[in-house]
Amino acid sequence: MEERRSEVVVLGGGPGGYTAAFRAADLGKQVTIVENRANLGGVCLNVGCIPSKSLLHLAEIIEQSREASSHGVVFEPPKLNLDKIRSHKRDVVGTLTKGLSGLAKKRKVQVINGSGSFISQKELLITTEEGEIKLHFDYAIIAAGSRPVEIPIFPNNDSRIWDSTDALELREIPKKLFILGGGIIGLEMATVYQALGSEITIVEMLDQLIPISDADMVKPLLKRLQAKGMKIHLSTKVESIKPTSKGLEILYGETTELFDAALISVGRKPNTDRIGIENTDVKIDKQGFIPVDLTRRTNINHIFAIGDLTGQPMLAHKAVHEGKVAAEIIAGKKTAFEPMSIPSVAYTSPEIAWTGLTEKQAKEQKIEYTTSIFPWAASGRAISQGSNDGITKFLFDKETKRIIGASIVGAHAGELIAEANLALEMGADAEDLSGSIHAHPTLSETLALASEVFLGTVTDI
């Protein structure tokens, strides 16, 4: 068995992992990344957020071409070439993974493609195609990510039952696609496949789509999806899925129906059970997450953890910032992971984005707040592009008038939320936002106008 040594080892080469590795290298550390995929980038880049956005972009083009007919511009129905669509998606991923490989080489970060597992608190056993490597390390950053939850009672070995990775492969466009789970991933895939021609049925056990978001933010999305012909069943359970020669026979609520494929999108679980964590003294909780402090350090001084396996929210941009903190702590810098907020985005049509507290959270925490809403039906830019069902909403602290939360539903909400997130981080209040002159006509000015609603100075409504 080959033996090697590394000052810092990063287990997992996703956004958090490669960021941690590159930052540690920039700070003078000798670094090794252990990644079980052929390329860096993890789930996000290879089979997650990047390829899904590539497909969502195509879906948006198709939808816009359909909607243009009401404005007097009529396009021919789109002709799909699945081989070219898949090739485009691969090219996007390939460009980015090639870039990461180059960044690793420039920094002299060693990348080992293999499956890593702790065999002690100072050693990893790495299984590669060429053989096994025992890697001794001084510091470890665990960035092993998460995977889709499987429901044991379902016939998960049937090729017609998909997880998000399967859905992104775009092997076929099923005539009838069933989606279990009305969260972000399920709805994004529903958006893609509906645009490409599938009949969509969504079943969600809870009483609203995207349950983590406020109900009023989800209503425009629900209305738009139903107008497109999607069948959406809330407060409904799936009792069984039976494979037959004609399709998947799915019993949900009191309805039995045949589908060509089913996407199971009910959450993700941490990969702590796949990395030999039991061979260390690192603590994990009942859900399999690794508790860490503000420096991302575990209960073992030289072992850090970042990203999905440290708990919610499971977001790539959270992992990136955690990775930088862990690397800087190892390099002797004084820093901590203490964001005021972490923004979330559902890349649906329309998009939904939020940061800080939602109304649900504010009520649960018994925080006194005032809600301020600006409807996009009063926005010239929104009306001109057919987005007049959008909403910009702020939560202001009743006493200080500072922003404590923001939610946006509408076109480009994922981009617009950045201003609200910065305002929250900087401790801005309603007057700061309303007094900042925004270009007109833009969607961004709805943030200033929502602040004016709170102040009672708005003239647009």
N, C-alpha and C positions, 0 to 999 in steps of 0.2 A: 504493500500500500504506500502510495506517495504521501509524503508529509510536507506541509508548507506552513508559513507563519505570516500573519498580517497584523498590523497595529490596530486597524479597525476593519471589522467585517460587517457588511450590510446584507441581511438575509431578505432578499426580495428586491427586484429592480423596477418597481412601479414608480409613479411620480414622486412619492415620498422617499422611496429607497434611493433612486438615482440622484435626487436632490441632496439628500443627506451625504451620499458618497462624494458627489462633486464638491459640496461645500467643505467637507472634511479635507479633501485633497487640496483645495484652494488654501486651506489653513495649515498646510504642511504635513498632513498625516498620510501614512501609507495605507491605502484602502483597497479592499477586495469586495466586489459585489457577487453574491451567489443568486442566480436567477434560473428558475427551472424552465423558462421559455427560451426559444432560440434568440429572441431579441429583447432588449430593454424596453420598458414602457408599461409592463404589467397588464392587468385587466383593462385599465382605462384606455391605454393607447392601442393595444392589440385587439381586444374583443369587447370594448366597452364604450366609453364616452366619445372617443374620436371617430371610430367607424359609424357609430349611431348618428353622430352629427353630420357625417357625410351623406347618409341615407335621408336624414331629416331635411337636409338642404334640397335634395332632389324632390322630396315630397312637397316641400314648400313651393318649388317651381311649378309642379303639377297643379297644386291647389290654386296658385295665383293665376295660372293660365285658364283654369275653369271659372274662377271668380271674375276674370276680366270681361267675360261675355256680358255681364250686367252693366258694364261701363262702355259697351259698344265695340269691344275688340274680341273677335271670336277666333280661337285657335282650333286646329284639327285635334281630335282625341290623340293622346300620346301613344306612341308605339314603344314598347319596352324591349330592350335588349339586355337580358339579365347578365349575360357574360360581360358586357361592357360596364354595366353597373357594378358588378363584383370587382372587375378589374380596376375601375376608378377608386373604389373603396380600398383595395389593396395598395394602389399607388399612393394614396394619402397616408396610409399607415406606414408604408415602406419609406417614404420621404422622411417621416419623423423618426422612425427607428434608426435609419441610417445616420441621421443627424446626432442622435444620442450616442451611437457607437463612436462617432468621430469625437464627440466631447469627452467621452471616457478615455479614449486613446491620448488626446491632448493633455489630459490631466494625469496620465499614467495610472489610471484606476484599472486594476485587473478585474476582468469579468470572467467568472466561471459559470458556464451553462450546465446546471445540474440541480439535483434535489438535495437541499441541505437540511440536516437534522442535528440538533444538539446531542452530543454524547457525554458532555460534562459542561460545567460553567465556563470553561475556557477553550472548548474544542467543538468543532463541527465536523460531522461526517458528510461528505459531499459525494453523491453518486452521479457519475457522468457516463456518457456513452463509451468513453475510453477506460473507465474503471473508477475506483474509489480514491478519494483524497481526504486525508485528515488535516484539517486546518486549525492551527493554534492561533488564538487571538488575544489581544489585550482588552479591546472593547467590542461590544456587539450592539448593532441597532437592528431590532426585529421589525421588518416591514413586509410581512408575509401576506397581508391582505385578507380577503374574504372570498366566499363562493356562494352561489345561489342556494337557497334552502330547498330541499326536496321533501315532498310529502310522502311518507312511507306507504300509505295505502294506495297510491297511484302506481300504474305500471310504467315506471320511469325508464325502463329499458326499451320501450316502444319508440321508434324513431320519429313518430308523429307527435310525441310529447316533448316540447322544447323548453329549454331555459333561455336566458337572454343571449348567451353565446350562440346557441343554435339559431335563434331568430335572426341574428346579425349575419349569419352565413348566407342567408338569402338563397337557399337551395331551390326554393320554389315559391310561387305565390298561391297559397291555398284559396280555394273558392270561399270556404267558410273557416274563419279562424276564431277560436275561443281563447279568451285571455282571462286567467284567474289572477286577480289583483289589480286594484285601481290606483296603484301608486305611480311614481314617476316613470319607472322603467316600463311597466305595462302600458301606460298611456303613450309614451314615446313610440313604442313598437306598434301600437294601434294606429298612431298617426301615419307611420311609414306604410304599413301594409294596407290601410284603407286607401291611401293615395295611389298605391300600386294596383288596387283592384279587388282586394279581399273584402268579404262581408264580415264585419267585426261584431262579436258579442263579448261584453266585459261583465264579469261578476266580481263584486266587492263585498266582503263580509260586513264591513262597517257601513255607516249611513251616509258617507260622502266619499267622493274621489279625493285623492291626495289628502288623507285624513290629518296629516300634520299641519296643513295650511288652514286658514280661516275659511269658513263656508262661503262667505260672500265673494271671496276671490275665486272660488272654484265654479260658481254659478255660470259666469260667461263661457267658461270652457265646456261645462256640461251641456249648455244650450247649443253651442256650436257643434259639438260632437254628435248630439242627437239630430241636429239639422242635416248633418252629413249622412245620416242613416245608421249610425252605430246604435246597437241595442245595449243599454246599460242597466244592470240590475244591482241595486244597492241593498244592503242588509240581507244578503242572500248567501247561502252556503252551498258548496259543491259537495254532494254526497258520495258520488262515485264517478270513475272514468273506466269504461270497459272497451278494450280494443275489439273491433270487428273487421271483417273483410271490406265492409262498406265505409268504414270510418271509425272515429272515436265516439262512442255512445256516452254522453255526459248527462248525469242527473244533477240539476241545480234547482234549488227550491223544490217546486212540484213539477218541474218541466224536464222532460227527457228529449235530447236533440242530438243529431249526428253532426260531427264536425270533421274537417279534413286534417286539422292540426290544433294543438292546444299549447299555448305559452303559459307556463307556471311562473308567476312573478310575485312571490309572497315574501320577499325579503332576502337578506344575505346573512351568512354566519361566519364568524372569524375562523381563520385557518390554524388556530393554536393547537388543534389536535393532530396536525400533520408535520410538526417541526421538532418533535422530541423534547418539548418543553418540560415533560415529566422527569427528564434527566438533569434538570437544574432545580434550584430552589425558587425560581420565579413564580410568584403567585398569579393565579387566574381566578376570576369570579365564576359564579354559577352559570353565566351565559357564555363563558369561554373567552371573555375579554381580559386583557392584561391591564391592571390598574397602574397608572403612572403619576408622577408628580408634575409640577409645572415645568420642569426641565426635561420631561419625557423619560425620566429615569424610573426603572422598576424598583422593586424592593431589593434587588441585587445591584450594588453600586456601579458595576462596570457594564451592565446590560440595560439598554434603552429599548423602548418600543414606540412605534408611531403608526398612524393611519388607521385603517378599518379595524384592526384587532385590538385597538385601545378604546373602542366604543363609538357611540353616535356623536355627531353625524358622520356617516361613512362617505366622505367626499374627498376627491383628489386634492383640491386646493387646501383643505385642512391638513392633509398628510404632507404636502409640500412645505408648509410653514413649520410643522412639527419637525420635519427632517432637518431643516436649517437649525432649529433650536438645539436638537440633540447633537448635531455635529459641532456646533459652537461651544456647547458645554464640554464636550470631550476635548476640544482644543484649548480649554481653559478660560473661555470668555464668560462673562456674567450676562445671562439672558434668561428669558422664560417665555412660555407660550401662554399669553394672557390676552387673547383678542376680546374686544368688546362684543363682537358678533362674527358669525360665519354665514355668509349668504348662501341661499339654496335656490336652484332654478329647475323648473320643469320645462323642457324644450318642446312643449306641445304647441298646438295652434288654436288659440293664442297661448303664448308663454305665460307662466306664472313664476314670480320670483319674490322672495322675502328675505329680510334680514332683521336681526334683533328679535324683540318679542312679538309673537302673534297675540291676538286678543285672547285666544285660549290660554296661552301661557301667562299673560298679565293677570287674568282672572284667577288662575290657579295659584299664582304667587301673591294675590291680593294687593296688587300694585294699582294705585289710583292713576288713571290715565284718561286722556281725551282723544277720541278718534276724529280724524279729519280726512274727508274723502273728496277727491275731484274726479268727476265722471268725464271720460274721454268724449262723450257726446257733445261736450262744449269745447273740444280741442279742434281747431281748424286742420292741423296736420293729421290727426287721427281720422277725422271725417273724410279727408281727401284721399286717404288710402284704405278706406273701408274698415277701420279699426275702432269705430265709435262705441263698441261695447266694452272697451277697456276701462280700468279703474286704477287710480293711484291713491293709496291710503297710507296715512301716517298715524302712529301712536305717539302722543306727546305726554310727558310727565306733567300732571296737573299743576304742580307747584313751580317747577323750574322752567317749564315749556321746552325742555330739551327733548330731542328725538329719542325714543326708546324702542321703536320698531317701525318697519315699513313693509308694505306689500304692494306689488304691482301685477296686474293681469292685463295683457295686451301685447301687441307686436313689439319685439325687441325688449321685453321686460328684463331679460337676463343681462342686457347691457345697461339698461337704465338703473338697475338696482345698485350699481357701483357707486353712484353719487350719494344715494341714501346711506350706503354702508360707510363711505368716507365721512359723511356728515355725522353719523353716529359715533364713529371712532374719534372724531375731533371734538365731540361734545357740543355740536351745533344745536341751536334752538330754532324755533319757527322763524324768528326775525332774520337769522343768518341766511336761511334758505330763501325766504321771500325777498330779501334785499339783494341777493345775487342775481344780476341781470342775465336771463337766459335768452338765447336766440329764438326768434319767432319767424315762421311757425315751426316748432319742433315738438316731439313727444317729451323731451326732457323738461320743457317748461311746465309740464303737469305737476312736477315735484314742487316747484315754486308756488304754483297755484293752489296745490293742496295745503301748503303752509299758510297761504293767504286766507283760505277757508277757515283755518284755525284761529287766525288773528282777526277775522271779521273784516278784512280789507279787500277781499276779492271782488272784481268787477265783471268777470267773465261769466258768472252764473248769478 
